[in-house]
Amino acid sequence: MNKTRIWLIAGLSLTISGLIICALSFNALGRDFSRLSTVRYETNTYEAPGTFSSLSIHADTEDIELLPSTDGHTKVVCHEDAKYPHRTQIQSDTLIINRPAHPGIRFGVVMDRETISVYLPAATYDKLVIDSDTGDVEIPADFSFMELQIDLDTGDLDCLAGVNGLLQVTSDTGGIDLADLKAGDLRLTTTTGDVRLTNVISAGSMQIETDTGDVRFDGSDAMTITVRTDTGDVTGTLRSAKTFVTNTDTGAVDVPQAGNGGNCEIRTDTGDIRISIQ
């Protein structure tokens, strides 16, 4: 038996032994992967005494959701790293939710998901600003804002809230999904994420820009619409007639004849453009 075969047999034996040890250890932990985590999590509730008209939420990997309060009080419930808690404070009429910068690099095995749940007593607020890295954001139809500004890296956005003024969303790889809402003006920018608008009405302009993400309209509309994408497809239905201006290098174009509505300008490099009017 040559040395190569001996080493192969030894390596295979060690691999099988490792798998058996992992299976036994997993079984000893009650088949609960969360017990492998080296980070201790706890759920904490933070009160927000005082009044405010705007919100500012800064997060890293936490999922963020807004919920209506059932007792008329504001509270922030965080499922979080026990050694790295969040904080809430009211400054300049704004509820600020964040956590102090960590003094060093955080190491450890993470087997859980951090969350921020904000329970709000009022239905209408002036401004909401959310800055998040990889967490998802959910904003239900229970709320409305004068202005909404959201900046994401890889997280997804699911927003049903109405916005009287500017609704601005910036995302790198996360998708943007807006439904059943009205906004004054709409500004959506994403790199590789898809944009889907379902029953979204903008009283003013709607500007959408992507690199490789697709753009889908489902019964949505605006006074003027501008879409620019590199390789993404632009498809779906609008509610009113438009004067279409389209440009694509290699993609197919299928849009209605020019109507007496506002302008709809769609430009893409290699994506298809297929739009119809409801």
C-alpha positions in Angstrom: 0.0 0.0 0.0 1.6 3.3 -1.1 1.7 6.4 1.1 -1.0 8.2 -1.0 -3.6 5.5 -0.3 -2.6 5.5 3.4 -3.1 9.3 3.7 -6.5 9.0 1.8 -7.7 6.3 4.2 -6.5 8.3 7.2 -8.2 11.4 6.0 -11.5 9.6 5.3 -11.4 8.0 8.7 -10.9 11.4 10.4 -13.7 12.9 8.4 -16.1 10.2 9.3 -15.1 10.4 13.0 -15.7 14.2 12.9 -19.1 13.8 11.4 -20.0 11.2 14.1 -18.8 13.5 16.9 -20.8 16.5 15.4 -23.9 14.3 15.2 -23.5 13.1 18.8 -22.9 16.7 20.0 -25.9 18.0 18.1 -28.1 15.3 19.6 -26.7 16.1 23.1 -27.8 19.7 22.6 -31.4 18.6 21.9 -30.9 19.3 18.2 -31.0 23.0 18.9 -28.5 25.0 16.8 -29.1 28.1 18.8 -27.2 26.5 21.7 -24.0 26.6 19.7 -24.0 30.4 19.8 -21.3 32.1 21.7 -23.3 35.3 21.9 -25.9 35.6 24.7 -29.2 37.2 23.6 -31.9 38.7 25.6 -35.1 40.6 24.9 -35.3 44.1 26.5 -38.0 46.7 26.5 -37.1 50.4 26.4 -39.7 53.1 27.3 -39.6 56.4 25.4 -41.0 59.1 27.8 -42.0 62.3 26.2 -43.5 63.3 22.9 -41.9 63.4 19.4 -43.0 63.9 15.8 -40.1 62.1 14.0 -38.2 58.9 14.2 -34.6 58.0 13.4 -33.5 54.3 13.6 -29.9 53.2 13.0 -29.2 49.5 12.8 -26.6 47.0 11.6 -28.0 43.5 11.1 -31.3 43.9 13.1 -34.7 43.4 11.4 -36.9 46.5 12.0 -40.6 46.6 12.3 -43.1 49.3 13.3 -46.3 48.3 15.1 -49.3 50.2 16.5 -49.2 50.6 20.3 -52.1 48.9 22.1 -51.8 50.9 25.3 -51.1 54.4 24.0 -47.4 54.4 25.0 -44.2 54.2 23.0 -42.0 51.3 23.6 -39.1 49.7 21.8 -38.6 46.0 22.2 -35.1 44.7 21.2 -33.9 41.1 20.9 -30.3 41.9 21.2 -26.8 41.0 22.2 -26.8 41.2 26.0 -23.3 42.9 25.9 -24.3 45.3 23.2 -27.7 46.8 24.0 -29.6 49.5 22.2 -30.6 52.8 23.6 -33.5 55.1 23.0 -33.6 58.9 23.5 -35.6 61.9 22.4 -33.7 64.8 20.9 -35.0 67.8 18.9 -38.5 66.3 18.8 -37.1 63.0 17.3 -37.1 59.5 18.8 -33.6 58.1 18.2 -33.0 54.4 18.4 -29.4 53.1 18.0 -26.6 51.6 20.1 -23.2 53.1 20.9 -20.3 52.2 18.7 -18.6 49.0 19.8 -15.1 49.7 21.0 -13.6 46.8 19.0 -14.3 44.0 16.5 -17.0 41.6 17.6 -16.1 37.9 17.5 -18.2 34.9 18.2 -20.6 32.3 16.7 -24.0 33.9 16.0 -27.0 31.6 15.7 -29.8 34.1 16.3 -31.4 37.1 14.7 -31.5 40.5 16.3 -34.8 42.5 16.0 -36.1 46.0 16.8 -39.9 46.3 17.2 -41.1 49.9 17.7 -44.7 50.3 19.1 -46.1 53.7 18.3 -49.2 55.4 19.7 -49.9 57.8 16.9 -50.7 57.1 13.3 -49.1 60.1 11.7 -45.5 61.4 12.0 -43.5 64.1 10.3 -40.4 62.1 9.3 -39.0 58.6 9.5 -35.3 57.9 8.8 -34.0 54.3 8.8 -30.3 53.5 8.2 -29.7 49.7 8.2 -27.0 47.3 6.8 -28.4 43.8 6.4 -31.6 43.9 8.3 -35.1 43.8 6.8 -37.6 46.6 7.3 -41.4 46.3 7.6 -43.7 49.4 7.8 -47.4 48.5 7.9 -50.4 50.5 6.6 -51.2 51.7 10.2 -48.8 54.7 9.8 -48.3 57.7 7.5 -45.4 60.2 7.2 -44.7 63.5 5.7 -41.3 62.2 4.6 -39.8 58.8 4.6 -36.1 58.1 4.0 -34.6 54.6 4.1 -31.1 53.5 3.4 -30.3 49.8 3.2 -27.4 47.6 2.1 -28.7 44.1 1.6 -31.9 44.1 3.6 -35.4 44.0 2.0 -38.1 46.7 2.4 -41.8 46.0 2.8 -43.7 49.3 3.1 -47.4 49.9 3.1 -47.4 53.3 4.8 -48.6 56.4 3.1 -46.2 59.3 2.5 -47.5 62.8 1.9 -44.1 64.2 0.7 -41.0 62.5 -0.5 -40.5 58.8 -0.2 -36.8 58.0 -0.8 -35.3 54.5 -0.6 -31.7 53.5 -1.4 -30.6 49.9 -1.4 -27.6 47.9 -2.7 -28.7 44.3 -3.1 -32.0 44.2 -1.2 -35.3 44.3 -2.9 -37.8 47.2 -2.6 -41.5 46.1 -2.3 -44.1 48.9 -2.0 -47.8 48.3 -2.0 -51.1 50.1 -1.5 -49.6 53.5 -0.7 -49.6 57.0 -1.9 -46.7 59.4 -2.0 -46.0 62.9 -3.1 -42.7 62.1 -4.9 -41.0 58.7 -5.1 -37.2 58.2 -5.4 -36.0 54.5 -5.5 -32.4 53.4 -6.1 -31.0 49.9 -6.0 -28.0 48.1 -7.4 -29.0 44.5 -7.9 -32.3 44.3 -6.0 -35.7 44.2 -7.7 -38.3 46.9 -7.4 -42.0 46.0 -7.2 -44.7 48.6 -7.0 -48.3 47.3 -6.3 -51.0 49.9 -6.3 -48.5 52.7 -5.6 -49.6 56.2 -6.6 -47.3 59.2 -6.7 -49.0 62.6 -7.0 -45.8 64.1 -8.5 -42.8 62.3 -10.0 -41.6 58.7 -9.7 -37.9 58.1 -10.3 -36.5 54.5 -10.3 -32.9 53.5 -10.9 -31.3 50.1 -10.9 -28.3 48.3 -12.3 -29.3 44.7 -12.7 -32.6 44.6 -10.8 -36.0 44.3 -12.5 -38.7 46.9 -12.1 -42.3 45.7 -11.9 -45.4 47.9 -12.0 -48.8 46.4 -10.8 -51.5 49.0 -11.2 -49.2 51.9 -10.2 -48.9 55.4 -11.5 -47.5 58.9 -11.2 -47.7 62.3 -13.0 -44.3 61.6 -14.6 -42.3 58.4 -14.5 -38.5 57.9 -15.1 -36.9 54.5 -15.0 -33.3 53.7 -15.8 -31.7 50.3 -15.6 -28.7 48.5 -17.1 -29.8 44.8 -17.5 -33.1 44.7 -15.6 -36.5 44.3 -17.3 -39.2 46.9 -16.9 -42.7 45.4 -17.0 -46.2 45.7 -15.7 -49.3 47.9 -15.8 -49.9 51.6 -15.3 -53.2 53.3 -14.5 -53.3 56.1 -17.0 -52.2 56.9 -20.5 -48.6 58.2 -20.9 -46.4 59.7 -23.6 -43.7 57.0 -23.7 -40.0 57.6 -24.4 -38.1 54.3 -24.5 -34.6 53.2 -25.3 -32.9 49.8 -25.1 -29.9 48.4 -26.9 -30.8 44.7 -27.2 -34.0 44.3 -25.3 -37.6 44.1 -26.7 -40.0 47.1 -26.4 -43.8 46.8 -26.1 -45.6 49.9 -24.9 -48.9 51.5 -25.8 -49.3 54.3 -28.3 -48.7 57.8 -26.9 -51.6 59.1 -24.9 -52.5 62.5 -23.4 -51.1 61.8 -20.0 -47.7 62.7 -18.5 -44.3 61.4 -19.7 -43.0 57.9 -19.0 -39.3 57.6 -19.8 -37.8 54.1 -19.6 -34.2 53.5 -20.6 -32.3 50.2 -20.3 -29.3 48.6 -21.9 -30.1 45.0 -22.3 -33.5 44.6 -20.5 -36.9 44.3 -22.0 -39.6 47.0 -21.7 -43.2 45.7 -21.6 -45.8 48.1 -20.3 -49.6 48.2 -20.7 -52.4 50.5 -19.4 -55.1 49.1 -17.1 
